[in-house]
Amino acid sequence: MTIFALVTKSRACHAFVKNMKHHPNRPYNSLPALPPKTELETKAILKAAIAANRALAKLDGSITQLPNPAVLIDTIGLQEAKASSEIENIITTHDELYQSAVAERKIENPATKEVLFYKEALWHAYEQVIKKGLITTNLCIKIVQQLKQNQAGIRVVPGTQIKNDRTGEVVYTPPEGETIIRNKLHDLEQFLNIPDNDLDPLIKMALAHYQFEAIHPFADGNGRTGRILNIIYLVQQGLLSQPVIYLSRYVIEHKTEYYRRLREVTEKEAWQEWILYMIKAVEATSTSTLSKIESISEAMVDVGKTIEKKLPKIYSKELVETLFQRPYCKRQFFEIAGIAKLKTAGSYLAELEKIGIIQRIQVGKEKLYLNHQLLSILKG
């Protein structure tokens, strides 16, 4: 046999083996554990990781230097919740979302409910990782249960397939069988929780996100759960002190590429392109979130100066922070912050409305006060 024939046969065998690994219509039970057997720290990846780590550190530093970081946590958390849910075509408006987050009326819009459930799930996951330092299968199950507000567990019914929304073509069939799925999640746990000083955490985050989406352990809610895991992994690794990074907005803006890159890892083992996509998402998101935080901080300073000049008797640092903790404020927030009792708080809000700082909005039987400047920054 000629050398050419040997090479041709070798290539054909290799192609056959790769094809046996994955077929869109067959459960991908042979999904390999992480890390993949390929070069992960290429020059392009390392260069991108350096830039992203720098941007992430700058963002985290800006949060820790704020007088009261809690001022921004709720608003940024809701932005992430809104964007992550939007990827799954769960759509609500900024106004309805922020009103519902503070109003006492019953929430009627199912999409708004789901976005608020996302925020609760994100905070639960964050608190658990801070407390225990581990990302586990049980935590993933708890996240999806909070997202769906039911007792969802690992997929046990066969037949789950990922299809092209436009054509209906099956593009991927995840692993099947509860034992197989749990074993693959266990391997992912090991990968995430065992320290690896040789691999940049941003690279590990990208690998883990692909793996979780490929395992697809739940009947529904996998995408949102996976995006929450991205954030809390960065917290676990000490790269973020608070869960404020806004990755879902980047995914929305590059949604087609996101799904294409995921698919190409499965079909072509195109790890470098996927890792670069995720690292770029971290860098871009860190930069845009930092800009948003800086804009909010500047607005707080300007509003504080206006209140101090026009209403010196009611001015306090705590009052300004409360006005910027959420786009909508109400009397109870002033009382909770120790600024004033309910009746006095009402008069404070009325005075602030007179000088144009806030605008009163009637929501059901309740009066809310909108900080237009904050809402405009968040929308932007």
C-alpha positions in Angstrom: 0.0 0.0 0.0 1.4 3.4 -0.9 2.0 6.2 1.6 -0.7 8.2 0.0 -3.2 5.3 0.5 -2.1 4.9 4.1 -2.6 8.6 4.8 -6.0 8.6 3.1 -7.1 5.6 5.0 -5.9 7.2 8.3 -7.8 10.4 7.6 -11.0 8.4 6.7 -10.7 6.4 9.9 -10.2 9.6 11.9 -13.3 11.2 10.3 -15.3 8.1 11.0 -14.3 8.1 14.7 -15.1 11.8 15.0 -18.5 11.2 13.4 -19.2 8.3 15.8 -18.7 10.7 18.7 -21.6 12.8 17.8 -24.7 12.6 15.6 -27.4 15.2 16.0 -30.2 12.6 16.3 -28.4 10.4 18.8 -28.0 11.1 22.5 -24.4 12.4 23.1 -23.7 9.9 25.9 -20.1 9.8 24.9 -19.6 13.5 25.7 -16.0 13.6 27.0 -15.1 14.9 30.4 -13.2 18.2 30.8 -10.6 19.3 30.0 -10.5 18.5 26.3 -7.4 17.0 24.8 -6.3 20.0 22.8 -4.1 23.1 23.2 -6.1 25.5 25.4 -3.6 28.2 26.1 -2.8 29.4 22.6 -1.2 32.8 22.1 -4.6 34.2 21.0 -6.4 32.8 24.0 -3.8 34.0 26.5 -3.7 37.5 25.0 -7.5 37.7 25.2 -7.5 36.3 28.8 -5.0 39.0 30.0 -7.2 41.8 28.6 -10.4 40.3 30.1 -8.8 39.7 33.5 -7.6 43.3 33.5 -11.1 44.6 32.7 -12.7 42.3 35.2 -10.3 43.5 38.0 -11.1 47.1 37.1 -14.8 46.4 37.4 -14.5 44.6 40.7 -12.3 47.4 42.1 -14.9 50.0 41.1 -17.5 48.1 43.1 -15.4 47.6 46.2 -14.5 51.3 46.3 -18.2 52.4 46.3 -19.3 53.9 49.7 -22.2 51.4 49.6 -21.9 48.6 47.0 -25.5 47.5 47.7 -26.7 50.7 46.0 -26.0 49.1 42.6 -26.3 45.4 43.3 -30.1 45.2 42.9 -30.3 47.2 39.7 -27.4 45.4 38.0 -28.8 42.0 39.1 -32.2 42.8 37.6 -30.5 43.9 34.4 -28.8 40.5 34.1 -32.0 38.7 35.0 -33.9 40.6 32.3 -31.3 40.0 29.6 -30.8 36.3 30.5 -34.5 35.7 30.3 -34.8 37.6 27.1 -32.5 35.1 25.4 -35.2 32.5 26.1 -37.8 34.9 24.6 -39.1 35.8 28.1 -39.7 39.5 27.5 -40.7 42.3 30.0 -40.1 46.0 30.0 -37.8 48.0 32.2 -40.7 49.9 33.7 -42.8 46.9 34.5 -39.8 45.0 35.9 -38.6 47.7 38.2 -42.1 48.6 39.3 -42.8 44.9 40.1 -39.6 44.6 42.1 -40.8 47.2 44.6 -44.6 47.4 44.3 -46.9 45.5 46.7 -49.5 44.6 44.0 -49.8 41.1 42.6 -47.6 40.5 39.6 -49.8 39.5 36.6 -47.2 39.4 33.8 -45.8 35.8 33.6 -42.6 37.1 31.9 -42.0 39.6 34.7 -42.5 36.9 37.3 -39.9 34.7 35.6 -37.3 37.5 35.4 -37.8 38.2 39.2 -37.4 34.4 39.8 -34.1 34.6 37.9 -32.9 37.3 40.2 -33.8 35.3 43.3 -32.0 32.2 41.9 -28.9 34.2 41.1 -28.8 35.6 44.7 -29.4 32.2 46.2 -26.6 30.7 44.2 -24.2 33.6 45.1 -25.0 33.2 48.8 -24.4 29.5 48.7 -21.1 29.8 46.9 -19.9 32.5 49.4 -21.0 30.2 52.2 -19.7 26.8 51.0 -17.2 27.7 48.3 -18.5 24.9 46.0 -20.6 24.6 42.8 -22.5 21.3 43.0 -25.2 19.3 41.2 -27.5 20.0 44.1 -26.9 23.7 43.7 -27.7 23.5 40.0 -31.0 21.7 40.8 -31.9 24.4 43.4 -31.2 27.1 40.8 -33.5 25.6 38.2 -36.2 24.9 40.9 -36.1 28.6 41.8 -36.2 29.6 38.1 -39.2 27.4 37.4 -40.9 27.6 40.8 -41.4 23.8 40.9 -39.6 20.7 42.1 -37.7 20.1 38.8 -34.9 17.6 38.9 -32.5 15.9 36.5 -34.1 14.9 33.2 -35.4 11.3 33.3 -37.7 11.2 30.3 -35.9 10.4 27.0 -36.5 12.3 23.8 -35.0 15.8 24.5 -33.6 17.3 21.4 -32.4 20.8 20.4 -33.9 22.0 17.1 -33.3 24.9 14.8 -36.2 27.3 15.5 -36.6 28.3 11.9 -36.3 24.9 10.1 -37.2 22.4 12.9 -34.0 20.4 12.1 -32.5 18.5 15.0 -29.1 20.1 15.7 -28.2 18.3 18.9 -29.4 15.5 21.2 -28.0 15.7 24.7 -27.0 12.7 26.9 -29.9 10.5 28.1 -30.4 8.5 31.3 -30.4 10.0 34.8 -27.3 8.0 35.9 -25.3 9.1 32.8 -26.4 12.8 33.3 -25.5 12.7 37.0 -22.1 11.1 36.3 -21.3 13.9 33.8 -22.4 16.6 36.2 -20.2 15.0 38.9 -17.2 15.2 36.5 -18.1 18.8 35.8 -18.2 19.4 39.6 -14.7 18.0 40.0 -13.4 20.2 37.1 -14.9 23.4 38.6 -14.1 22.8 42.3 -10.6 21.3 42.2 -8.0 24.1 41.9 -6.0 24.2 38.7 -3.3 26.8 38.9 -2.2 26.0 35.3 -5.4 27.0 33.7 -6.8 30.5 33.7 -10.2 30.7 35.4 -11.7 32.4 32.4 -10.7 29.5 30.2 -12.2 27.1 32.7 -15.4 29.1 32.8 -15.7 28.9 29.0 -15.1 25.1 29.0 -17.5 24.6 31.9 -20.3 26.6 30.2 -20.1 24.5 27.1 -20.1 21.3 29.1 -23.1 22.3 31.1 -25.1 23.3 28.0 -24.0 20.0 26.3 -25.1 17.9 29.3 -28.4 19.8 29.3 -29.4 18.2 32.5 -32.9 19.7 32.9 -36.1 19.6 30.9 -36.2 23.4 30.9 -34.1 26.3 32.3 -30.7 25.0 31.2 -29.6 28.3 29.5 -30.5 30.5 32.4 -28.9 28.1 34.9 -25.8 27.9 32.8 -25.5 31.7 32.7 -25.9 32.0 36.5 -23.1 29.4 36.9 -20.8 31.7 34.8 -21.3 34.5 37.3 -21.0 32.5 40.5 -17.9 30.7 39.1 -16.2 34.1 38.8 -17.2 34.9 42.3 -15.9 31.5 43.5 -12.6 32.2 41.9 -12.2 35.5 43.6 -12.5 37.5 40.3 -15.7 39.2 41.4 -16.8 40.2 44.9 -20.4 40.7 43.8 -22.5 39.1 41.1 -22.8 42.2 38.9 -21.3 41.1 35.6 -23.8 41.4 32.8 -22.8 38.6 30.3 -26.3 37.9 29.1 -26.5 41.3 27.2 -23.4 40.3 25.2 -25.0 37.0 24.3 -28.2 38.8 23.1 -26.1 41.1 20.9 -24.2 38.1 19.5 -26.8 35.4 19.8 -26.3 33.7 16.4 -22.6 33.5 17.0 -23.1 32.1 20.6 -25.2 29.2 19.3 -22.9 28.6 16.3 -19.8 28.5 18.5 -21.4 26.0 20.9 -22.4 23.8 18.0 -19.0 23.9 16.4 -17.3 22.7 19.6 -19.6 19.6 19.4 -19.2 19.1 15.7 -15.7 20.2 15.0 -14.0 20.5 18.4 -13.5 24.2 17.7 -12.5 25.0 21.2 -10.3 28.0 20.5 -13.1 30.0 18.8 -15.5 29.2 21.6 -13.1 30.1 24.4 -12.3 33.4 22.6 -16.0 34.2 22.3 -16.6 33.7 26.0 -13.5 35.6 27.1 -14.4 38.5 24.8 -17.9 38.5 26.4 -16.2 38.9 29.8 -14.0 41.8 28.6 -16.8 43.6 26.8 -19.3 43.1 29.6 -16.8 44.2 32.3 -16.1 47.4 30.3 -19.8 48.2 29.7 -20.8 47.5 33.3 -18.0 49.6 34.6 -19.2 52.5 32.4 -22.7 52.0 33.7 -21.4 52.1 37.3 -19.3 55.2 36.7 -22.4 56.9 35.1 -24.5 56.0 38.1 -21.8 57.2 40.6 -21.5 60.5 38.7 -25.3 61.0 38.8 -25.4 60.3 42.5 -22.8 63.0 43.1 -24.7 65.5 40.9 -28.1 64.7 42.5 -26.5 64.9 46.0 -25.1 68.4 45.3 -28.5 69.5 44.0 -30.3 68.2 47.1 -27.7 69.6 49.5 -28.1 73.0 47.8 -31.9 73.2 47.4 -33.0 71.0 50.4 -30.2 71.1 52.9 -32.5 70.2 55.8 -33.3 66.7 54.4 -30.0 66.0 52.6 -27.9 63.0 53.7 -25.6 60.6 52.0 -28.0 57.8 53.0 -30.9 59.5 51.3 -29.1 59.8 48.0 -28.0 56.2 48.1 -31.5 55.1 48.8 -32.8 57.1 45.7 -30.2 55.2 43.6 -30.6 51.8 45.0 -33.5 51.1 42.6 -35.2 53.2 39.8 -38.4 53.2 41.9 -38.4 54.4 45.5 -41.2 54.5 48.1 -41.6 55.7 51.7 -40.8 52.4 53.2 -37.3 52.4 51.8 -36.5 55.6 53.7 -37.8 54.1 56.9 -35.8 50.9 56.4 -32.7 53.0 55.7 -33.2 54.8 59.0 -33.7 58.1 57.2 -37.2 59.0 58.4 -40.5 57.6 59.7 -43.2 56.9 57.1 -45.0 60.2 57.4 -41.9 62.2 57.3 -40.5 60.1 54.4 -43.6 61.0 52.4 -43.0 64.7 52.9 -39.3 64.2 51.9 -40.3 62.5 48.7 -42.8 65.2 47.9 -40.1 67.8 48.3 -37.7 65.9 46.1 -40.4 65.7 43.5 -40.9 69.5 43.6 -37.3 70.1 42.6 -37.4 67.5 39.8 -35.3 64.7 41.3 -38.0 62.1 41.2 -41.5 61.7 39.7 -44.5 60.3 41.5 -46.2 57.3 39.7 -49.4 55.7 40.9 -49.1 51.9 40.8 -52.4 50.4 41.9 -53.1 51.9 45.3 -49.5 52.6 45.9 -47.3 55.7 45.3 -43.9 55.0 43.8 -41.3 57.6 42.9 -39.3 57.2 39.7 -35.6 58.2 39.4 -35.7 59.0 35.7 -31.9 59.6 35.6 -31.1 56.1 37.0 -33.6 54.4 34.7 -32.2 56.1 31.7 -28.6 55.0 32.6 -29.8 51.4 33.1 -31.7 51.4 29.8 -28.7 52.7 28.0 
